[in-house]
Amino acid sequence: MEVEKMILNYTSQQNELRKRISLQNNFSEDQIKLVAGVDIAYWGENNKEYGVCCIQVFDFCSKKLVEQVDYMDEITTPYISGFLAFRELPLILEAVKKLKTNPNLYMFDGNGYLHKRNMGIATHASFYLEKPTIGVAKTYYKIENTDFIMPENRTGAFTDIVIEGEVYGRALRSRRDVKPIFVSCGNEIDLDTATKITMHFIEKDSRLPIPTRYADLATHQARKLHQDDV
């Protein structure tokens, strides 16, 4: 019953935020100087669950790392499919407080608008960060039993993921001969710009954009370090 109440509460909150989503740029591209990648890793210890959020900030032009922070804490919110943001937001917001730089845009290892209520972590977090956001997921989770169409095997090829007549995101072939990644708007950005920025950060040795790729790698390192602290 407690979980059912949480689902009703979480659904209500997401539906209210959903009304405020903007799929248009609230910036000009020359304003993007710093881009942050965000990811979270979890582990269990002594019958408790912990999580660590890593944020890696990159210079947009040089693609060089300029700052990295992490924040670890115990996780007390249970995992409920479709409501991941309620578990992850507390860690993310505490990690953001540790930043000395001020990123212009955040990229998340996860979905944004590509979510059954259009409220993946990238979109949900945007209302607290008050910055444009992009979701970049490594795997696709079906929405309304809709699968994606595989894009052509060439760099930059994509197919739109259309659900009930609306574009929710894109399957993007970031490099030849690799599996596609799944790009969606978070908030305050359009899908073409989200795709363009994602491709800007693709390098030859990975199908993932630099900010989320390095945030993902950082979570593995941070998890090992923090496991010794609990």
N, C-alpha and C positions, 0 to 999 in steps of 0.2 A: 504493500500500500504506500509506503514511504517513497519508493521509486516512482510509482504512478503519480504521486503528487509532484515530485520533481519534474517529471516529464511534462505535466500540464503547465507548471510554472515556467519551465525552460521554453516550451513551445510558445507560450504567450509572450515572453520576452523577445524571442527571435522574430515573431510575427510583427511586433511593434517596431523593432529595428529595421526589419525588411522594408517597411514603408519609406525609410530614409535613404535607401541605397541609391547611389548615383553611378551610372555606367558611362559617365562623361568625364573628361579630364578637367580637373580643377587647377591645372598648372600648365605652364608652357614647358616644353621639353628641355629648354636651356636652363631651367630652374633646378633641374635634377643634378645635384653635385655629389651627394652622398646617398648610397643605397645600403640598407641593412638586410641581412639574411637572418631568419629566425627558425630555430628548430628546438625540439624537446626530446629528451630520452628519459625512460623510466626504468626502475628496478625495484625489487623487493628485498627487504632486510629485516630480520627479527619480527616477522608478521606485520610489517608496515610497508607501505609503498612510498617511494620517493621519486622525484622528478628533477631534472636540471634543464633549464632553458639557456641556450647559447645564442648570442647575437653577435654577428660579424658585420662590421661596417666597412664598405668599400668606396673608394673614390670612383665616381662614374666614368671619368675619362681615362684614367690610368689603370683602373681595375686593381689597384693596390689596396691591401688591407690597411686601414687606418686606426681601427679600434676593435677590441673584442672584450666582451663581458659574459659572465654567466651567473645564474642564481639558482640555488638548490633549496628545496624544501620538501617536507612531507606532503603527500597527496591524500586528502581526505574525501574528495568528491569522487564517487564511483564512476566508472566508465559506462556511458550510455550511448549507444549508436546514434549519431546525428547531433550530439550535444558535446562534442569534444572541447569546444571553446570554454565551457564552464570549468573544465579541469585545468586547462592550459593558461587561461587568461591571468590568474593570480601570479604564476611564475613569470609570464611574459612582462607584465607591468612592473614587477619588482626588478627584473633584469634591465628594463628600459631606464629605470631610475638611476642605474649605475653608469649610464652612458654620459660621457663628457661631450661627445659630438651630438649633433642634431640632424639625424637622417631626414632626407626629403621624402623618402619612399621606403616602404618595407616589403620584402618578399618573404613568403612563408612556404615552408616545406609542407604543403597541404593544399586544400581547396579553398576557394572563395565562393563565387556565385555558383559554382558547379557543386550544388548541394540541394537536397530535396526542398529545403525552404530558402535556398539561396544564401544560407548563413553559415558557410564553412569558416574555419578559423581566421582566414585572411580578411573576410568581410566583417565578421563579428568584432575582431580586434580593432578594426579601423575606427570604430566609433569611440574607442578609448584612446587610441594613439593620435587621432585627429590628423592623420596623414594618409595619402593614397597608398593602396596596398595591392599586391598581386599574389595569387595562389599558384604554386607550381607543385603538382603532385607527381609522384613516381609511378603510381598505379591508379587504375580507374575503378571506381565503385559505381555499379549501375544505379541509375535513378529512373523510377517508373519503368523498369525493365528495358530501358533503352541502352543499346550498346553503341560504341563509337565505330566510325568507319576508319579503317587503317589508312593513313596518308601515304602518298607516294614515297618511294625510297630515295629522297633527295633532301639535302639540307634546306631547312626552312619550309618544307611542305607541311600543310596542315589540313585538317577537316574540322568543320564546326560540329559541335555536339548539340543537336537540336532536340529539345524535349517539349512535347505538346506545342510545337510551332515556335518556340523561343530558343535562341542561342544561349546556352549556359556556359560554354567554354570551348576549348579547342584541344584536339589531339595534335601535337606538334612534333614533327620529326626534326629534332635539333641538329642531328648529324646523320650522314648516311650510315646504313647498316647497324643502327641502334634502335631499341624500342622507343616508341614515342613517349613524350611527357605530356602532362595535362595542365594547360594554362587556363586560368580563369581570372576575371576581374575580382579584386577584393572590393574596393570602393573608390569613388572619385577618380576613376580611370576608365578608358574605353579598351575594348579587347584588342584592337589593332596596336595600340600603344603598349599594352601589357605584353603582347607577343614580341614587339620590336625590342623592348627593354630586355626581355628574357633572352632573345637571340643575341643581343649585344654582349651578354655575359657568358655566352657559350664558348668554351675553348676546345682545342683538338683532343684533349685527353679525357673528356667527360661529356655525357649527354645533358648534364644538369648545369644550370647557370651558377656562376661562381658564388654568389651570396648564399644560396641555400645549400649548395654542395659543401662549402666550407663550414657552414653552421651545422650541417649533419655530421661532418667529421669531428667537429669540436665537441659535439654532445657525447661521442664515444670516449673521447679523451677525458672530458669533464666527469663523466659517469665513473670512470675508473678511479679518478682522484677522490671524488666525493664518497665513493663506497667505503673508503678507509676512514671517513670522518663520522660515520653513523654506526 
